Amino acid sequence: MKIQPTFALIGAGIMSATLGVLIKKLMPEARITIFERLNRVAAESSDAWNNAGTGHSAFCELNYTPQRSNGSVDISKALKIASEFETSKQLWAYLVEEGDIVGQYPFINDIPHMSLVWGQDNVDFLCERHTAMIPHALFEDMQYTEDPDIIKSWIPLMMDGRQDKEPIAATRMEIGTDVNFGALTREMVAHLELLDGVDILLGHEVQDLRKDKGGYWEIEVRNLEEDLDVTLNVQYVFIGAGGGTLTLLDKADIPEARGYGGFPVSGQFLRCTNPSVILQHEAKVYGKASVGSPPMSVPHLDTRILDGERSLLFGPYAGFSTKFLKNGSYFDLPLSIEMHNVWPMLSAGMHNIALTKYLIKQVIQSPEDRFEYLKNYVPTAHAEDWELTTAGQRVQIIKKDSEEGGVLKFGTEVVCAADRSLSALLGASPGASTSVSIMLDVLMKMLPEYMTSDSWQKKLRRIIPTYSKSLISETELARQTRERTTKILKLE
Ligand SMILES: Cc1cc2nc3c(=O)[nH]c(=O)nc-3n(C[C@H](O)[C@H](O)[C@H](O)COP(=O)(O)OP(=O)(O)OC[C@H]3O[C@@H](n4cnc5c(N)ncnc54)[C@H](O)[C@@H]3O)c2cc1C
């Protein structure tokens, strides 16, 4: 009799949903249990209103293309993210083609992405960035202009009432997208629920996990509604608990997790409540972040299309809370401090004074300060048309470092146990947009023999035709892939 591999996926966000779908496509006999402490799938960072929904495709987010000291622009990170977003689109297109995800409204919509800068130094930077990017197929459609009239025809709301005579420049990618990651996650989980061997347990909080004598993971779970404790023994565990991952990783007590800590940063947006203003804007427009601010704080004015409805958001403004999850506890941060991470956390704090100052300034902002900042982007804005909303909680990674003691990292990182039986995802953006590549990495770390076998390689290429190929160096392949997914996902 064939042994059924058993998996526990902790958290029902985009990451666990993606991993669950990949596992069932590659290994239909696998048994999967997804545990989610809330009563709804994707109610933390993956919910549409808790993130910015950008296909973080690195087209126009300026934080992914830092300027070198000689003035040239490093686009390597943007290339990586853009190609990973194309990988995500391939899985989503496959699921659409197979009829596995069929929502009432599209979870992905066309919306041009733009960068907008002013001041000669910033204009020079954007021009240099454009020159570096357009030779690559992934960015070859990027338009650049310094002509205010052309910019006005693209984004009238941001140009009306602009008085300053400074030079201005913009880039534009027509094929940008807005993604409702919450809807996508719920559709993937609904599909999983229909499959044999999958249990989705909402309202179930994982409280502890340890290795049993047989080498399986014993997971202690509390059924929150019925106030009951349940245990489950499985071969493989993925901790996709978003901000809650660090706490659970600590409980798993694997040596590979020593030295990790977390620093929570919350996000707030101004949401436009005036339908006539919302209709005047149709783009996701990224500006330049202020000096000292963390990379994910690049200001953007975003058209969002969620469940068939259009809206307009500006932000993010950073906030500070000691919670690791939006629905978490104020004790999350203090309780995460242990002997193994106290020095990395203190060192990271000492090396990031600019960030600390930035956060303090953000937290003490008044509504008037926030509105003044918005007016840099929407000069004709009226305060009564905008309300403040709180987005999700990001827990940035703090990691032990031999030279500095501890470093603060802004990306994501997969931590895997030496025996490959457990992995966990720490960190935040770019997250949801690159979730498919991240979960393929998780599978490669946990199940390398399967992943490199002929049968899985064949399956993987059916699901993601460019699997193991480079969309960065293979120009024609990049064009064909984008054309194919654009058609299937009904983008223009
Ligand atoms: C303000 C903001 C803007 C962002 N913008 C973008 C963007 O534009 N593009 C992009 O790609 N990414 C963006 N991100 C990042 C993106 O939202 C995340 O990378 C992604 O949603 C993470 O998914 P996840 O499944 O790991 O976590 P989550 O969606 O947070 O899901 C984790 C789940 O685990 C559950 N959980 C926690 N602890 C337990 C436990 N003990 N037991 C059971 N369940 C548990 C939680 O309730 C939650 O439902 C943004 C994030 C924020 C906060």
The ligand as an SDF file (V2000), in Angstrom:
LIG
                    3D

 53 58  0  0  0  0  0  0  0  0999 V2000
    0.4290   47.3220    4.0130 C   0  0  0  0  0  0  0  0  0  0  0  0
    0.8510   46.1430    3.1860 C   0  0  0  0  0  0  0  0  0  0  0  0
    0.9570   46.2640    1.8010 C   0  0  0  0  0  0  0  0  0  0  0  0
    1.3770   45.1710    1.0340 C   0  0  0  0  0  0  0  0  0  0  0  0
    1.3890   45.2970   -0.3240 N   0  0  0  0  0  0  0  0  0  0  0  0
    1.7220   44.2380   -1.0950 C   0  0  0  0  0  0  0  0  0  0  0  0
    1.6550   44.3230   -2.5190 C   0  0  0  0  0  0  0  0  0  0  0  0
    1.2760   45.3480   -3.0830 O   0  0  0  0  0  0  0  0  0  0  0  0
    2.0460   43.2420   -3.2330 N   0  0  0  0  0  0  0  0  0  0  0  0
    2.4880   42.0890   -2.6240 C   0  0  0  0  0  0  0  0  0  0  0  0
    2.8590   41.1600   -3.3200 O   0  0  0  0  0  0  0  0  0  0  0  0
    2.5320   41.9730   -1.2850 N   0  0  0  0  0  0  0  0  0  0  0  0
    2.1480   43.0100   -0.5170 C   0  0  0  0  0  0  0  0  0  0  0  0
    2.1760   42.8940    0.8500 N   0  0  0  0  0  0  0  0  0  0  0  0
    2.6610   41.6290    1.4460 C   0  0  0  0  0  0  0  0  0  0  0  0
    1.5970   40.5400    1.3550 C   0  0  0  0  0  0  0  0  0  0  0  0
    0.3760   41.0070    1.8540 O   0  0  0  0  0  0  0  0  0  0  0  0
    2.0890   39.3280    2.1360 C   0  0  0  0  0  0  0  0  0  0  0  0
    3.3530   38.9310    1.6530 O   0  0  0  0  0  0  0  0  0  0  0  0
    1.1770   38.1230    2.0090 C   0  0  0  0  0  0  0  0  0  0  0  0
   -0.1750   38.4570    2.1320 O   0  0  0  0  0  0  0  0  0  0  0  0
    1.5840   37.1170    3.0770 C   0  0  0  0  0  0  0  0  0  0  0  0
    0.7550   35.9990    2.9890 O   0  0  0  0  0  0  0  0  0  0  0  0
    0.8020   34.8750    4.0910 P   0  0  0  0  0  0  0  0  0  0  0  0
   -0.0780   33.7840    3.6260 O   0  0  0  0  0  0  0  0  0  0  0  0
    2.2200   34.5430    4.3970 O   0  0  0  0  0  0  0  0  0  0  0  0
    0.2780   35.5910    5.4260 O   0  0  0  0  0  0  0  0  0  0  0  0
   -1.1720   36.0760    5.8630 P   0  0  0  0  0  0  0  0  0  0  0  0
   -2.0390   36.4700    4.7530 O   0  0  0  0  0  0  0  0  0  0  0  0
   -0.9540   37.0830    6.9470 O   0  0  0  0  0  0  0  0  0  0  0  0
   -1.8000   34.7570    6.4630 O   0  0  0  0  0  0  0  0  0  0  0  0
   -1.3190   34.1560    7.6250 C   0  0  0  0  0  0  0  0  0  0  0  0
   -2.4800   33.4820    8.3060 C   0  0  0  0  0  0  0  0  0  0  0  0
   -1.9920   32.7070    9.3950 O   0  0  0  0  0  0  0  0  0  0  0  0
   -2.9500   32.7770   10.4410 C   0  0  0  0  0  0  0  0  0  0  0  0
   -2.2870   32.4060   11.6930 N   0  0  0  0  0  0  0  0  0  0  0  0
   -1.3600   33.1180   12.3840 C   0  0  0  0  0  0  0  0  0  0  0  0
   -0.9760   32.4240   13.4960 N   0  0  0  0  0  0  0  0  0  0  0  0
   -1.6910   31.2680   13.4910 C   0  0  0  0  0  0  0  0  0  0  0  0
   -1.7390   30.1400   14.3700 C   0  0  0  0  0  0  0  0  0  0  0  0
   -0.9950   30.0680   15.4720 N   0  0  0  0  0  0  0  0  0  0  0  0
   -2.5920   29.1320   14.0750 N   0  0  0  0  0  0  0  0  0  0  0  0
   -3.3650   29.1740   12.9490 C   0  0  0  0  0  0  0  0  0  0  0  0
   -3.3620   30.2250   12.0920 N   0  0  0  0  0  0  0  0  0  0  0  0
   -2.5230   31.2390   12.3510 C   0  0  0  0  0  0  0  0  0  0  0  0
   -3.4020   34.2240   10.4000 C   0  0  0  0  0  0  0  0  0  0  0  0
   -4.6470   34.3940   11.0340 O   0  0  0  0  0  0  0  0  0  0  0  0
   -3.4710   34.4760    8.8920 C   0  0  0  0  0  0  0  0  0  0  0  0
   -4.7450   34.2320    8.3600 O   0  0  0  0  0  0  0  0  0  0  0  0
    1.7290   43.9460    1.6580 C   0  0  0  0  0  0  0  0  0  0  0  0
    1.6060   43.8050    3.0320 C   0  0  0  0  0  0  0  0  0  0  0  0
    1.1540   44.8780    3.8120 C   0  0  0  0  0  0  0  0  0  0  0  0
    0.9920   44.6950    5.2840 C   0  0  0  0  0  0  0  0  0  0  0  0
  1  2  1  0
  2  3  1  0
  2 52  2  0
  3  4  2  0
  4  5  1  0
  4 50  1  0
  5  6  2  0
  6  7  1  0
  6 13  1  0
  7  8  2  0
  7  9  1  0
  9 10  1  0
 10 11  2  0
 10 12  1  0
 12 13  2  0
 13 14  1  0
 14 15  1  0
 14 50  1  0
 15 16  1  0
 16 17  1  0
 16 18  1  0
 18 19  1  0
 18 20  1  0
 20 21  1  0
 20 22  1  0
 22 23  1  0
 23 24  1  0
 24 25  2  0
 24 26  1  0
 24 27  1  0
 27 28  1  0
 28 29  2  0
 28 30  1  0
 28 31  1  0
 31 32  1  0
 32 33  1  0
 33 34  1  0
 33 48  1  0
 34 35  1  0
 35 36  1  0
 35 46  1  0
 36 37  1  0
 36 45  1  0
 37 38  2  0
 38 39  1  0
 39 40  1  0
 39 45  2  0
 40 41  1  0
 40 42  2  0
 42 43  1  0
 43 44  2  0
 44 45  1  0
 46 47  1  0
 46 48  1  0
 48 49  1  0
 50 51  2  0
 51 52  1  0
 52 53  1  0
M  END
$$$$
